[in-house]
Structures are given as C-alpha cells and as structure tokens.
Amino acid sequence: MIEKDNIFKSAILGCFIGLAIIIPGFSGAQLAIIFKMYDRIVEALGNLFTKKSILFLLPILLGAILGFVLGLVTVRFLLELSMFAIIALFAGMMLGGMPSIFDEIKDTKFNKKYIINIVIGLIIPISISAIAINTNLNLSNLLVDIPWYMYLICLGIGVLVALTQLIPGLSATALLMSFGLYHALLDSLHFDVLKNNPLIILVFLSIIVGGFLGVILISKLINKALVKYKTGFYYVIIGLCLSSIACMFYNPEIMEFYRSWDSSSYIHIIVGVILFIVGTLVVYFGYRYTEKKKTIEATVVEEKQE
C-alpha cells in the first residue's frame, strides 16, 4: 500500500517533470534527485511491467501530464511576458537543490579521477546548447508535407528525449531546439493545426513510442550504473547539473532575449536576479529543513526502539 504522502510527493514531482518539457534548460531528473526519488524512479522504469512499479510511477505520470498542460497554458505565457526572469527563477531552484546531489556521495572519498567525470558532465549540456544555437538544422519544414522517413527520425528523437528525462542536467527543450522542432511541435498542439494536418498526430506518436522504448532501455543501463558505479556516475551528474544551470542562460530561446535587448530590458534582469536568489534560497532551506526533520524523526524512532 502506497502512503498518501508519497503519492502527493510523486504527483508534485511529476508536475515539475511536465514543466521541464516546456522550460528551456530545466531538468526533471535533477528535481527527482532533490526529491530523493531518482534511484527509485530509475529502478521502477527498469522493471516497468510489475504491479509495484506501475503503482509507484502512476502518480508521477499523472502529475507530469498535469504539469505539461499547466505549462502550456501558464508558464508559456509567463515566458513570453518575461523569459529571463522566469528562467532565472527555475535556474535558482536547480542551484538551490544542488546540495541534495552532493549528499548522495557525502560518505565516499573524493578521488582525482572524478574530476574527469565532472568535466564530462560539464561539456555535454553546453555542447547541446552550442549546437542548437550555431547550427541551421531545421526539421520543422518536414512537418508540413510529412515524408515517411520523418516518422523514423521522430522515433530516434523520442529515444533521445527519453535520455534527457533520465539523465539529470539534460534538457528535452534544448535537444528539440537543436533539431529546430521545439516551437513547431508546441505550435502543432492546436486544434486548427491538427485538423488541417492530421498526420502530425503520427509524428507525436512516433516520438512517444521512441520515448517509451528509450525509457525502458536507458533506465536499465542507468540502473546498472547506479548499482556498480554510483559514486562516479553522481560526479558526472554534478557536472551535468552545473552545466545545465548555465545553459538555462545559454540556449536559442534566451538568445532571442539578448538580441532584442533594449533600454527597458534591465527591469527583466533585476527581477530575474531577485527571483534567482529567491528560488535558490527557498529550495535550499526547504531541502535542509526536510532533511533535518527526517533526522529528528529517525532519532525518535531509534530512541523508542531502545
């Protein structure tokens, strides 16, 4: 029987994962670590076709759907209103949650070889953002008169999207931007577009199928990595997460803000800095309070057992 508190916690995490699909650079997997649920989610996905895994993942899935819908309605509006400020808020939240990642390896001894792991993690998100910004690859043209091979391409993209959702620090948004599909796919989620071009539904289905296959395969690989190489893997995650925070301010979306910079933009920057600090402090102290509460509860239980 799953506790109600855990169901609520899973649903909230799911909402953030859904939002991560909308917000450039935002990492749902990093939030799973902050929520202390990353290992459990990966294990459940690796053993997907069991009752226990389905019951555990169901509230996360429902929360993700809700978060995605809310993101389409509200967060997209806020991003259009002040993209820099909203991204700064979520970047601050991710930074404030970094101690949760360090806590996962606090009992292990640091080795110089782990510096390489961190550097590898730092390079990957920056590289994806750089590709997205500096290449002219644009597959959105193939969404108008869709050729048969586009569905195969979307299957592969679905697998890559699954990778971004399972590896902390990677962003599905940045990935889709690098293929020139982010705005095109979001704009396709409109009744008139679906009515005039119903084959676009098969594109979404191809991405979903690819994502499903990717989740099953990649989660098994990550689960093995967590079992055999947890410490080294988490140092890669540290690099990924630090780099992804930087990439929230270095991606095609935010570059448009920089290019359109005018005399009134300083207001967005000031608000963004304030929200960044607020997001960092709220998540950091919220996490520390939760951990302190758990420690006190564990101590009380131990004293009762004695």
VEXGU-381050 format. One line per field, with one value per residue (C-alpha): residue number from 1; x, y, z; residue in three letters. Coordinates in Angstrom, 2 decimals. Layout:
<pts>
i: c(NUM	...);
X: c(X	...);
Y: c(Y	...);
Z: c(Z	...);
aa: c(ALA	...);
</pts>
This chain:
<pts>
i: c(1	2	3	4	5	6	7	8	9	10	11	12	13	14	15	16	17	18	19	20	21	22	23	24	25	26	27	28	29	30	31	32	33	34	35	36	37	38	39	40	41	42	43	44	45	46	47	48	49	50	51	52	53	54	55	56	57	58	59	60	61	62	63	64	65	66	67	68	69	70	71	72	73	74	75	76	77	78	79	80	81	82	83	84	85	86	87	88	89	90	91	92	93	94	95	96	97	98	99	100	101	102	103	104	105	106	107	108	109	110	111	112	113	114	115	116	117	118	119	120	121	122	123	124	125	126	127	128	129	130	131	132	133	134	135	136	137	138	139	140	141	142	143	144	145	146	147	148	149	150	151	152	153	154	155	156	157	158	159	160	161	162	163	164	165	166	167	168	169	170	171	172	173	174	175	176	177	178	179	180	181	182	183	184	185	186	187	188	189	190	191	192	193	194	195	196	197	198	199	200	201	202	203	204	205	206	207	208	209	210	211	212	213	214	215	216	217	218	219	220	221	222	223	224	225	226	227	228	229	230	231	232	233	234	235	236	237	238	239	240	241	242	243	244	245	246	247	248	249	250	251	252	253	254	255	256	257	258	259	260	261	262	263	264	265	266	267	268	269	270	271	272	273	274	275	276	277	278	279	280	281	282	283	284	285	286	287	288	289	290	291	292	293	294	295	296	297	298	299	300	301	302	303	304	305	306);
X: c(0.00	1.48	1.30	-0.76	2.23	4.32	1.54	1.31	5.11	5.22	2.47	4.26	7.49	5.54	4.20	7.75	8.82	5.95	7.05	10.62	9.44	8.29	11.01	14.33	17.17	15.02	15.89	13.20	15.77	17.67	14.44	13.94	17.28	16.21	13.02	15.17	13.31	15.74	17.10	13.59	12.23	15.09	14.64	10.88	11.31	13.81	11.18	8.24	5.88	5.36	2.45	4.74	6.46	3.19	1.62	4.74	5.03	1.32	1.04	4.28	2.87	-0.45	1.41	3.64	0.59	-0.94	2.35	2.73	-0.82	-0.38	2.96	1.32	-1.33	0.53	4.31	4.46	2.53	4.94	7.93	6.58	5.98	9.47	11.53	14.73	13.02	11.12	14.16	16.21	13.68	13.88	17.68	17.82	15.64	18.03	21.05	19.35	18.82	22.47	23.26	20.87	23.20	26.31	24.54	24.22	28.01	28.96	30.09	32.51	36.09	36.87	39.30	41.13	39.80	36.32	37.41	37.22	33.66	32.71	34.31	32.44	29.20	30.04	30.74	27.58	24.80	26.99	27.68	23.98	23.14	26.01	24.80	21.25	22.42	25.02	23.52	20.88	19.40	15.65	13.42	10.26	9.93	9.29	6.18	4.26	4.28	5.47	7.66	7.67	11.21	10.23	8.46	11.70	13.59	11.00	11.38	15.08	14.29	11.90	14.73	16.93	14.12	13.89	17.63	17.22	14.46	16.54	19.94	19.98	21.10	19.97	17.05	14.47	13.81	17.43	17.51	14.36	15.68	18.85	16.65	14.51	11.41	10.64	8.38	6.96	5.78	4.37	2.53	1.12	-0.74	-3.64	-6.99	-6.80	-3.31	-4.35	-7.47	-5.55	-2.63	-3.88	-0.70	1.09	-0.53	1.63	4.70	3.77	3.01	6.42	8.13	6.06	6.85	10.54	10.44	8.79	11.39	14.15	12.91	12.92	16.41	18.13	16.62	18.07	21.52	21.32	20.11	23.18	25.41	23.87	24.46	28.05	29.41	27.17	29.88	31.46	28.03	26.97	30.11	29.07	25.62	27.21	28.88	25.69	23.58	26.05	26.35	22.59	22.08	24.47	22.65	19.39	21.04	22.65	20.11	18.28	15.28	17.17	19.49	16.47	16.07	19.72	19.43	16.35	17.96	16.88	16.78	13.80	15.47	17.23	13.88	13.71	17.31	16.72	13.57	15.43	18.30	15.82	13.87	17.12	18.11	14.61	14.45	17.88	17.13	13.62	14.73	17.98	16.41	13.36	15.61	17.70	14.55	13.18	16.46	16.69	13.11	13.89	16.95	14.91	12.17	14.76	16.34	12.95	12.24	15.63	15.06	11.66	13.15	15.75);
Y: c(0.00	3.37	6.10	9.20	11.49	9.58	9.79	13.56	13.91	11.82	13.88	17.16	15.80	14.71	18.26	19.62	16.97	18.06	21.69	20.68	19.84	23.46	25.42	25.71	24.01	22.80	19.26	16.95	14.30	16.72	17.50	13.77	13.75	16.73	14.82	11.79	9.69	9.41	5.94	4.60	6.02	4.55	1.17	1.26	2.15	-0.67	-3.07	-1.35	-4.28	-5.05	-4.00	-2.30	-0.19	0.80	1.92	3.93	5.60	6.28	9.45	10.75	10.19	11.87	14.77	15.09	15.32	17.97	19.89	19.81	21.12	23.83	24.70	25.14	27.43	29.44	29.04	29.69	32.92	33.92	33.06	35.35	38.06	37.90	34.92	35.94	36.39	33.08	31.10	32.77	31.59	27.97	28.18	29.34	26.41	23.99	25.63	25.52	21.79	21.00	20.01	17.06	15.67	16.16	14.43	11.30	10.86	12.58	9.30	8.49	9.63	12.05	10.75	12.91	10.72	12.03	15.41	13.82	12.71	16.26	17.71	15.20	16.27	19.95	19.52	17.68	20.27	23.16	21.25	20.59	24.27	25.38	23.05	24.35	27.96	27.67	25.17	25.76	22.27	22.70	19.67	21.73	22.03	18.27	18.74	20.48	17.75	14.86	12.27	8.66	8.84	11.68	9.12	7.12	10.30	11.06	7.56	8.32	11.76	10.09	7.88	10.96	12.77	9.79	10.13	13.80	12.90	10.20	11.91	14.85	18.10	17.32	19.21	17.92	21.53	22.15	18.88	19.68	23.19	21.70	19.91	23.01	21.20	22.81	25.66	23.70	20.85	23.17	25.21	21.96	21.35	23.37	22.15	24.04	22.67	19.10	19.49	20.80	18.40	15.26	13.31	15.42	13.09	10.25	12.42	12.78	9.05	8.25	10.42	8.83	5.29	6.17	7.74	4.63	2.32	4.69	4.81	1.00	0.62	3.63	3.13	-0.39	0.93	3.74	1.33	-0.85	2.24	3.27	-0.19	-0.67	2.87	5.10	7.46	8.03	8.38	11.03	13.07	13.10	14.24	17.08	18.32	17.88	19.83	22.72	22.99	22.81	25.75	27.76	26.55	27.99	31.32	29.98	28.47	29.55	30.83	33.14	34.26	35.90	37.96	39.03	40.01	42.14	43.83	47.48	50.15	48.50	45.09	46.00	45.59	41.94	41.44	42.98	40.91	37.85	38.31	38.69	35.59	33.63	34.41	33.64	30.35	29.31	30.15	28.64	25.28	25.18	25.91	23.81	20.86	21.38	21.66	18.42	16.58	17.90	16.79	13.30	13.08	14.08	11.56	8.81	9.65	9.50	6.09	4.78	6.04	4.34	1.06	1.21);
Z: c(0.00	-1.05	1.59	0.76	1.48	-1.05	-3.65	-3.18	-3.33	-6.52	-8.13	-7.32	-8.78	-11.87	-12.29	-12.28	-14.80	-17.04	-16.69	-17.56	-21.09	-21.53	-19.73	-21.63	-19.74	-16.85	-15.73	-14.37	-13.48	-11.24	-9.44	-8.92	-7.07	-4.96	-4.10	-3.17	-5.74	-8.66	-7.82	-7.19	-10.44	-12.49	-10.79	-11.36	-15.04	-15.41	-14.05	-15.67	-16.12	-12.45	-10.25	-7.73	-10.40	-12.08	-8.79	-7.94	-11.35	-11.95	-9.78	-11.34	-14.83	-13.98	-12.37	-15.46	-17.74	-15.48	-15.30	-19.08	-19.63	-16.98	-18.57	-21.98	-20.50	-17.85	-18.00	-21.75	-21.14	-18.36	-20.55	-23.25	-20.63	-19.08	-20.24	-18.47	-15.10	-15.20	-16.36	-13.62	-11.04	-12.15	-12.52	-8.90	-7.86	-9.55	-7.91	-4.50	-4.95	-5.70	-2.05	-2.47	-5.14	-3.02	-0.13	-2.25	-2.22	1.05	2.63	-0.20	-0.57	-3.41	-5.99	-8.54	-11.36	-10.57	-11.93	-15.40	-14.64	-13.66	-16.80	-18.99	-17.33	-17.83	-21.54	-22.63	-21.94	-23.14	-26.37	-26.98	-26.43	-28.68	-31.45	-31.04	-31.28	-34.03	-36.48	-39.11	-38.78	-39.08	-39.36	-38.87	-42.66	-42.77	-40.60	-43.39	-46.04	-43.90	-45.71	-44.50	-43.13	-40.79	-38.59	-38.30	-37.42	-34.74	-33.31	-32.81	-31.38	-28.95	-27.68	-27.22	-25.37	-23.03	-22.43	-21.44	-18.98	-17.30	-17.18	-14.73	-16.30	-19.84	-21.32	-23.77	-24.78	-25.77	-27.69	-29.68	-30.35	-31.84	-34.40	-34.97	-33.73	-30.36	-31.47	-34.41	-32.17	-29.50	-32.12	-33.55	-30.30	-31.60	-32.88	-36.18	-36.95	-36.11	-38.26	-41.30	-40.90	-39.09	-39.95	-37.34	-34.81	-36.18	-35.57	-31.91	-31.70	-33.20	-30.58	-27.80	-29.00	-29.31	-25.85	-24.37	-25.91	-24.83	-21.24	-20.96	-22.46	-20.89	-17.42	-17.31	-18.23	-15.66	-13.00	-13.60	-13.47	-10.15	-8.71	-9.96	-10.38	-8.24	-6.98	-10.40	-12.02	-9.49	-10.20	-13.86	-12.69	-10.70	-13.89	-15.89	-13.40	-13.00	-16.78	-17.29	-14.91	-17.08	-20.21	-18.95	-19.76	-22.96	-25.34	-28.52	-26.57	-24.22	-27.03	-28.65	-25.48	-25.61	-29.28	-28.59	-25.60	-25.22	-22.51	-20.76	-20.50	-17.27	-15.48	-16.58	-15.44	-12.00	-11.48	-12.77	-10.30	-7.43	-8.48	-8.93	-5.34	-4.05	-5.95	-4.67	-1.02	-0.96	-2.38	-0.37	3.02	2.15	1.42	4.56	6.69	5.24	5.85	9.42	10.07	8.75	11.01	14.08	13.23	12.74	16.10	17.83	16.28	17.42	20.96	21.11	19.92	22.69);
aa: c(MET	ILE	GLU	LYS	ASP	ASN	ILE	PHE	LYS	SER	ALA	ILE	LEU	GLY	CYS	PHE	ILE	GLY	LEU	ALA	ILE	ILE	ILE	PRO	GLY	PHE	SER	GLY	ALA	GLN	LEU	ALA	ILE	ILE	PHE	LYS	MET	TYR	ASP	ARG	ILE	VAL	GLU	ALA	LEU	GLY	ASN	LEU	PHE	THR	LYS	LYS	SER	ILE	LEU	PHE	LEU	LEU	PRO	ILE	LEU	LEU	GLY	ALA	ILE	LEU	GLY	PHE	VAL	LEU	GLY	LEU	VAL	THR	VAL	ARG	PHE	LEU	LEU	GLU	LEU	SER	MET	PHE	ALA	ILE	ILE	ALA	LEU	PHE	ALA	GLY	MET	MET	LEU	GLY	GLY	MET	PRO	SER	ILE	PHE	ASP	GLU	ILE	LYS	ASP	THR	LYS	PHE	ASN	LYS	LYS	TYR	ILE	ILE	ASN	ILE	VAL	ILE	GLY	LEU	ILE	ILE	PRO	ILE	SER	ILE	SER	ALA	ILE	ALA	ILE	ASN	THR	ASN	LEU	ASN	LEU	SER	ASN	LEU	LEU	VAL	ASP	ILE	PRO	TRP	TYR	MET	TYR	LEU	ILE	CYS	LEU	GLY	ILE	GLY	VAL	LEU	VAL	ALA	LEU	THR	GLN	LEU	ILE	PRO	GLY	LEU	SER	ALA	THR	ALA	LEU	LEU	MET	SER	PHE	GLY	LEU	TYR	HIS	ALA	LEU	LEU	ASP	SER	LEU	HIS	PHE	ASP	VAL	LEU	LYS	ASN	ASN	PRO	LEU	ILE	ILE	LEU	VAL	PHE	LEU	SER	ILE	ILE	VAL	GLY	GLY	PHE	LEU	GLY	VAL	ILE	LEU	ILE	SER	LYS	LEU	ILE	ASN	LYS	ALA	LEU	VAL	LYS	TYR	LYS	THR	GLY	PHE	TYR	TYR	VAL	ILE	ILE	GLY	LEU	CYS	LEU	SER	SER	ILE	ALA	CYS	MET	PHE	TYR	ASN	PRO	GLU	ILE	MET	GLU	PHE	TYR	ARG	SER	TRP	ASP	SER	SER	SER	TYR	ILE	HIS	ILE	ILE	VAL	GLY	VAL	ILE	LEU	PHE	ILE	VAL	GLY	THR	LEU	VAL	VAL	TYR	PHE	GLY	TYR	ARG	TYR	THR	GLU	LYS	LYS	LYS	THR	ILE	GLU	ALA	THR	VAL	VAL	GLU	GLU	LYS	GLN	GLU);
</pts>
